[in-house]
């Protein structure tokens, strides 16, 4: 997650001057969220 945050900050800093700076950065571990959802679906199928 630290590497992902650094990558997002780098993208934000690299925006052209004419572009507005983002008001916030959102960093998420999507692979983890998908894994958790998949585990629930398999458990529910029984």
PDB file of N, CA, C and O in Angstrom:
ATOM      1  N   UNK A   1       0.816  -1.182   0.000  1.00  0.00           N
ATOM      2  CA  UNK A   1       0.000   0.000   0.000  1.00  0.00           C
ATOM      3  C   UNK A   1       0.873   1.264   0.000  1.00  0.00           C
ATOM      4  O   UNK A   1       0.495   2.282  -0.580  1.00  0.00           O
ATOM      5  N   UNK A   2       2.014   1.194   0.638  1.00  0.00           N
ATOM      6  CA  UNK A   2       2.904   2.356   0.639  1.00  0.00           C
ATOM      7  C   UNK A   2       3.400   2.623  -0.776  1.00  0.00           C
ATOM      8  O   UNK A   2       3.460   3.774  -1.208  1.00  0.00           O
ATOM      9  N   UNK A   3       3.755   1.567  -1.497  1.00  0.00           N
ATOM     10  CA  UNK A   3       4.212   1.737  -2.875  1.00  0.00           C
ATOM     11  C   UNK A   3       3.091   2.282  -3.760  1.00  0.00           C
ATOM     12  O   UNK A   3       3.335   3.106  -4.642  1.00  0.00           O
ATOM     13  N   UNK A   4       1.869   1.820  -3.523  1.00  0.00           N
ATOM     14  CA  UNK A   4       0.734   2.316  -4.300  1.00  0.00           C
ATOM     15  C   UNK A   4       0.493   3.796  -4.013  1.00  0.00           C
ATOM     16  O   UNK A   4       0.206   4.570  -4.926  1.00  0.00           O
ATOM     17  N   UNK A   5       0.610   4.183  -2.759  1.00  0.00           N
ATOM     18  CA  UNK A   5       0.440   5.606  -2.417  1.00  0.00           C
ATOM     19  C   UNK A   5       1.516   6.454  -3.082  1.00  0.00           C
ATOM     20  O   UNK A   5       1.226   7.521  -3.624  1.00  0.00           O
ATOM     21  N   UNK A   6       2.754   5.979  -3.041  1.00  0.00           N
ATOM     22  CA  UNK A   6       3.846   6.710  -3.689  1.00  0.00           C
ATOM     23  C   UNK A   6       3.610   6.841  -5.188  1.00  0.00           C
ATOM     24  O   UNK A   6       3.884   7.888  -5.774  1.00  0.00           O
ATOM     25  N   UNK A   7       3.104   5.784  -5.806  1.00  0.00           N
ATOM     26  CA  UNK A   7       2.821   5.820  -7.240  1.00  0.00           C
ATOM     27  C   UNK A   7       1.717   6.847  -7.530  1.00  0.00           C
ATOM     28  O   UNK A   7       1.837   7.626  -8.476  1.00  0.00           O
ATOM     29  N   UNK A   8       0.660   6.858  -6.738  1.00  0.00           N
ATOM     30  CA  UNK A   8      -0.440   7.811  -6.933  1.00  0.00           C
ATOM     31  C   UNK A   8       0.049   9.245  -6.745  1.00  0.00           C
ATOM     32  O   UNK A   8      -0.319  10.131  -7.517  1.00  0.00           O
ATOM     33  N   UNK A   9       0.870   9.477  -5.731  1.00  0.00           N
ATOM     34  CA  UNK A   9       1.417  10.816  -5.512  1.00  0.00           C
ATOM     35  C   UNK A   9       2.292  11.245  -6.684  1.00  0.00           C
ATOM     36  O   UNK A   9       2.276  12.410  -7.080  1.00  0.00           O
ATOM     37  N   UNK A  10       3.048  10.313  -7.232  1.00  0.00           N
ATOM     38  CA  UNK A  10       3.887  10.614  -8.402  1.00  0.00           C
ATOM     39  C   UNK A  10       3.044  11.013  -9.601  1.00  0.00           C
ATOM     40  O   UNK A  10       3.379  11.962 -10.310  1.00  0.00           O
ATOM     41  N   UNK A  11       1.950  10.291  -9.830  1.00  0.00           N
ATOM     42  CA  UNK A  11       1.052  10.644 -10.933  1.00  0.00           C
ATOM     43  C   UNK A  11       0.464  12.035 -10.723  1.00  0.00           C
ATOM     44  O   UNK A  11       0.388  12.827 -11.662  1.00  0.00           O
ATOM     45  N   UNK A  12       0.049  12.331  -9.499  1.00  0.00           N
ATOM     46  CA  UNK A  12      -0.545  13.639  -9.208  1.00  0.00           C
ATOM     47  C   UNK A  12       0.473  14.759  -9.413  1.00  0.00           C
ATOM     48  O   UNK A  12       0.142  15.813  -9.955  1.00  0.00           O
ATOM     49  N   UNK A  13       1.699  14.529  -8.983  1.00  0.00           N
ATOM     50  CA  UNK A  13       2.747  15.553  -9.147  1.00  0.00           C
ATOM     51  C   UNK A  13       3.138  15.738 -10.603  1.00  0.00           C
ATOM     52  O   UNK A  13       3.596  16.816 -10.981  1.00  0.00           O
ATOM     53  N   UNK A  14       2.970  14.714 -11.429  1.00  0.00           N
ATOM     54  CA  UNK A  14       3.371  14.773 -12.833  1.00  0.00           C
ATOM     55  C   UNK A  14       2.311  15.403 -13.734  1.00  0.00           C
ATOM     56  O   UNK A  14       2.538  15.552 -14.935  1.00  0.00           O
ATOM     57  N   UNK A  15       1.159  15.775 -13.177  1.00  0.00           N
ATOM     58  CA  UNK A  15       0.125  16.411 -13.994  1.00  0.00           C
ATOM     59  C   UNK A  15       0.648  17.723 -14.567  1.00  0.00           C
ATOM     60  O   UNK A  15       1.429  18.420 -13.919  1.00  0.00           O
ATOM     61  N   UNK A  16       0.215  18.063 -15.790  1.00  0.00           N
ATOM     62  CA  UNK A  16       0.620  19.355 -16.352  1.00  0.00           C
ATOM     63  C   UNK A  16       0.114  20.510 -15.480  1.00  0.00           C
ATOM     64  O   UNK A  16      -0.887  20.374 -14.777  1.00  0.00           O
ATOM     65  N   UNK A  17       0.803  21.621 -15.534  1.00  0.00           N
ATOM     66  CA  UNK A  17       0.455  22.786 -14.718  1.00  0.00           C
ATOM     67  C   UNK A  17      -0.974  23.242 -15.008  1.00  0.00           C
ATOM     68  O   UNK A  17      -1.654  23.729 -14.105  1.00  0.00           O
ATOM     69  N   UNK A  18      -1.444  23.092 -16.255  1.00  0.00           N
ATOM     70  CA  UNK A  18      -2.792  23.526 -16.633  1.00  0.00           C
ATOM     71  C   UNK A  18      -3.885  22.671 -15.984  1.00  0.00           C
ATOM     72  O   UNK A  18      -5.030  23.109 -15.875  1.00  0.00           O
ATOM     73  N   UNK A  19      -3.542  21.473 -15.562  1.00  0.00           N
ATOM     74  CA  UNK A  19      -4.524  20.581 -14.922  1.00  0.00           C
ATOM     75  C   UNK A  19      -4.652  20.919 -13.441  1.00  0.00           C
ATOM     76  O   UNK A  19      -3.647  21.188 -12.783  1.00  0.00           O
ATOM     77  N   UNK A  20      -5.864  20.911 -12.912  1.00  0.00           N
ATOM     78  CA  UNK A  20      -6.012  21.156 -11.467  1.00  0.00           C
ATOM     79  C   UNK A  20      -5.475  19.968 -10.672  1.00  0.00           C
ATOM     80  O   UNK A  20      -5.552  18.821 -11.113  1.00  0.00           O
ATOM     81  N   UNK A  21      -4.937  20.260  -9.506  1.00  0.00           N
ATOM     82  CA  UNK A  21      -4.455  19.189  -8.634  1.00  0.00           C
ATOM     83  C   UNK A  21      -5.654  18.465  -8.030  1.00  0.00           C
ATOM     84  O   UNK A  21      -6.644  19.107  -7.679  1.00  0.00           O
ATOM     85  N   UNK A  22      -5.585  17.139  -7.903  1.00  0.00           N
ATOM     86  CA  UNK A  22      -6.703  16.407  -7.294  1.00  0.00           C
ATOM     87  C   UNK A  22      -6.871  16.814  -5.831  1.00  0.00           C
ATOM     88  O   UNK A  22      -5.884  17.058  -5.137  1.00  0.00           O
ATOM     89  N   UNK A  23      -8.126  16.888  -5.358  1.00  0.00           N
ATOM     90  CA  UNK A  23      -8.343  17.282  -3.965  1.00  0.00           C
ATOM     91  C   UNK A  23      -7.910  16.212  -2.961  1.00  0.00           C
ATOM     92  O   UNK A  23      -7.628  16.520  -1.803  1.00  0.00           O
ATOM     93  N   UNK A  24      -7.859  14.945  -3.413  1.00  0.00           N
ATOM     94  CA  UNK A  24      -7.412  13.861  -2.548  1.00  0.00           C
ATOM     95  C   UNK A  24      -6.961  12.698  -3.412  1.00  0.00           C
ATOM     96  O   UNK A  24      -7.262  12.657  -4.605  1.00  0.00           O
ATOM     97  N   UNK A  25      -6.242  11.754  -2.822  1.00  0.00           N
ATOM     98  CA  UNK A  25      -5.827  10.529  -3.498  1.00  0.00           C
ATOM     99  C   UNK A  25      -6.524   9.359  -2.823  1.00  0.00           C
ATOM    100  O   UNK A  25      -6.631   9.306  -1.598  1.00  0.00           O
ATOM    101  N   UNK A  26      -6.988   8.436  -3.624  1.00  0.00           N
ATOM    102  CA  UNK A  26      -7.630   7.238  -3.093  1.00  0.00           C
ATOM    103  C   UNK A  26      -6.786   6.043  -3.500  1.00  0.00           C
ATOM    104  O   UNK A  26      -6.562   5.808  -4.687  1.00  0.00           O
ATOM    105  N   UNK A  27      -6.319   5.291  -2.516  1.00  0.00           N
ATOM    106  CA  UNK A  27      -5.495   4.109  -2.761  1.00  0.00           C
ATOM    107  C   UNK A  27      -6.222   2.923  -2.150  1.00  0.00           C
ATOM    108  O   UNK A  27      -6.588   2.950  -0.975  1.00  0.00           O
ATOM    109  N   UNK A  28      -6.432   1.880  -2.950  1.00  0.00           N
ATOM    110  CA  UNK A  28      -7.157   0.703  -2.467  1.00  0.00           C
ATOM    111  C   UNK A  28      -6.446  -0.571  -2.902  1.00  0.00           C
ATOM    112  O   UNK A  28      -5.836  -0.622  -3.970  1.00  0.00           O
ATOM    113  N   UNK A  29      -6.530  -1.573  -2.082  1.00  0.00           N
ATOM    114  CA  UNK A  29      -5.992  -2.894  -2.397  1.00  0.00           C
ATOM    115  C   UNK A  29      -7.129  -3.705  -3.008  1.00  0.00           C
ATOM    116  O   UNK A  29      -7.800  -4.467  -2.311  1.00  0.00           O
ATOM    117  N   UNK A  30      -7.342  -3.541  -4.304  1.00  0.00           N
ATOM    118  CA  UNK A  30      -8.474  -4.157  -4.989  1.00  0.00           C
ATOM    119  C   UNK A  30      -8.359  -5.681  -5.002  1.00  0.00           C
ATOM    120  O   UNK A  30      -9.370  -6.369  -4.869  1.00  0.00           O
ATOM    121  N   UNK A  31      -7.185  -6.207  -5.155  1.00  0.00           N
ATOM    122  CA  UNK A  31      -7.000  -7.656  -5.159  1.00  0.00           C
ATOM    123  C   UNK A  31      -7.451  -8.281  -3.856  1.00  0.00           C
ATOM    124  O   UNK A  31      -8.040  -9.362  -3.857  1.00  0.00           O
ATOM    125  N   UNK A  32      -7.188  -7.622  -2.756  1.00  0.00           N
ATOM    126  CA  UNK A  32      -7.606  -8.119  -1.438  1.00  0.00           C
ATOM    127  C   UNK A  32      -9.133  -8.096  -1.340  1.00  0.00           C
ATOM    128  O   UNK A  32      -9.736  -9.048  -0.844  1.00  0.00           O
ATOM    129  N   UNK A  33      -9.750  -7.028  -1.805  1.00  0.00           N
ATOM    130  CA  UNK A  33     -11.207  -6.920  -1.741  1.00  0.00           C
ATOM    131  C   UNK A  33     -11.859  -8.006  -2.599  1.00  0.00           C
ATOM    132  O   UNK A  33     -12.841  -8.614  -2.174  1.00  0.00           O
ATOM    133  N   UNK A  34     -11.338  -8.254  -3.777  1.00  0.00           N
ATOM    134  CA  UNK A  34     -11.882  -9.299  -4.631  1.00  0.00           C
ATOM    135  C   UNK A  34     -11.714 -10.668  -3.983  1.00  0.00           C
ATOM    136  O   UNK A  34     -12.606 -11.511  -4.075  1.00  0.00           O
ATOM    137  N   UNK A  35     -10.590 -10.893  -3.334  1.00  0.00           N
ATOM    138  CA  UNK A  35     -10.340 -12.157  -2.659  1.00  0.00           C
ATOM    139  C   UNK A  35     -11.370 -12.376  -1.551  1.00  0.00           C
ATOM    140  O   UNK A  35     -11.904 -13.476  -1.409  1.00  0.00           O
ATOM    141  N   UNK A  36     -11.645 -11.344  -0.775  1.00  0.00           N
ATOM    142  CA  UNK A  36     -12.610 -11.471   0.320  1.00  0.00           C
ATOM    143  C   UNK A  36     -14.005 -11.757  -0.212  1.00  0.00           C
ATOM    144  O   UNK A  36     -14.718 -12.584   0.356  1.00  0.00           O
ATOM    145  N   UNK A  37     -14.407 -11.099  -1.276  1.00  0.00           N
ATOM    146  CA  UNK A  37     -15.729 -11.312  -1.860  1.00  0.00           C
ATOM    147  C   UNK A  37     -15.820 -12.742  -2.398  1.00  0.00           C
ATOM    148  O   UNK A  37     -16.840 -13.408  -2.226  1.00  0.00           O
ATOM    149  N   UNK A  38     -14.754 -13.211  -3.050  1.00  0.00           N
ATOM    150  CA  UNK A  38     -14.758 -14.555  -3.612  1.00  0.00           C
ATOM    151  C   UNK A  38     -14.902 -15.597  -2.501  1.00  0.00           C
ATOM    152  O   UNK A  38     -15.608 -16.589  -2.678  1.00  0.00           O
ATOM    153  N   UNK A  39     -14.254 -15.389  -1.377  1.00  0.00           N
ATOM    154  CA  UNK A  39     -14.345 -16.332  -0.273  1.00  0.00           C
ATOM    155  C   UNK A  39     -15.763 -16.398   0.273  1.00  0.00           C
ATOM    156  O   UNK A  39     -16.236 -17.481   0.618  1.00  0.00           O
ATOM    157  N   UNK A  40     -16.446 -15.274   0.358  1.00  0.00           N
ATOM    158  CA  UNK A  40     -17.831 -15.262   0.855  1.00  0.00           C
ATOM    159  C   UNK A  40     -18.753 -15.968  -0.112  1.00  0.00           C
ATOM    160  O   UNK A  40     -19.633 -16.714   0.319  1.00  0.00           O
ATOM    161  N   UNK A  41     -18.579 -15.756  -1.415  1.00  0.00           N
ATOM    162  CA  UNK A  41     -19.444 -16.389  -2.408  1.00  0.00           C
ATOM    163  C   UNK A  41     -19.305 -17.903  -2.366  1.00  0.00           C
ATOM    164  O   UNK A  41     -20.300 -18.622  -2.460  1.00  0.00           O
ATOM    165  N   UNK A  42     -18.088 -18.388  -2.227  1.00  0.00           N
ATOM    166  CA  UNK A  42     -17.856 -19.830  -2.180  1.00  0.00           C
ATOM    167  C   UNK A  42     -18.473 -20.397  -0.911  1.00  0.00           C
ATOM    168  O   UNK A  42     -19.084 -21.465  -0.950  1.00  0.00           O
ATOM    169  N   UNK A  43     -18.324 -19.703   0.218  1.00  0.00           N
ATOM    170  CA  UNK A  43     -18.883 -20.173   1.479  1.00  0.00           C
ATOM    171  C   UNK A  43     -20.413 -20.197   1.437  1.00  0.00           C
ATOM    172  O   UNK A  43     -21.037 -21.108   1.980  1.00  0.00           O
ATOM    173  N   UNK A  44     -21.003 -19.210   0.802  1.00  0.00           N
ATOM    174  CA  UNK A  44     -22.466 -19.122   0.724  1.00  0.00           C
ATOM    175  C   UNK A  44     -23.057 -20.221  -0.158  1.00  0.00           C
ATOM    176  O   UNK A  44     -24.191 -20.652   0.050  1.00  0.00           O
ATOM    177  N   UNK A  45     -22.274 -20.673  -1.150  1.00  0.00           N
ATOM    178  CA  UNK A  45     -22.773 -21.701  -2.068  1.00  0.00           C
ATOM    179  C   UNK A  45     -22.905 -23.049  -1.356  1.00  0.00           C
ATOM    180  O   UNK A  45     -23.659 -23.923  -1.783  1.00  0.00           O
ATOM    181  N   UNK A  46     -22.164 -23.193  -0.272  1.00  0.00           N
ATOM    182  CA  UNK A  46     -22.291 -24.291   0.588  1.00  0.00           C
ATOM    183  C   UNK A  46     -21.890 -25.610   0.323  1.00  0.00           C
ATOM    184  O   UNK A  46     -22.059 -26.489   1.169  1.00  0.00           O
TER     185      UNK A  46
END
